[in-house]
Amino acid sequence: MAARSRGCLSSPAPRVLKLGKRGLNEKDARVNLFARIKSFLPEVRAELRKVTWTSRKELIESTIVVVIAVIIIAAFLGMVDFLMQSLVLGGRFGILELLTR
């Protein structure tokens, strides 16, 4: 299949990006990107000032609750794992023992 001729290959026409009702070429889009990033950072700072931050005491209490919950869940899952393992592999009543009789 033959390739189409594009005309002048040394300077291709800039691509046009459609943003809303107006079109921007690549250079304008790059400049627009940096302008948007530059305006984004002060907006982030303003939003962070609006955040209600927890106190140190609340943070420590919440951390303790999470650590205790993790320990309880880990102990429960460990017991379930041990029981399942003993049912499958374990001595006299293990499933493998029953299947090999």
Secondary structure, 3 states (H helix, E strand, C coil): CCCCCCCCCCCCCCCEEEECCEEEEHHHHHHHHHHHHHHHHHHHHHHHHHCCCCCHHHHHHHHHHHHHHHHHHHHHHHHHHHHHHHHHCCCCCCHHHHHCC
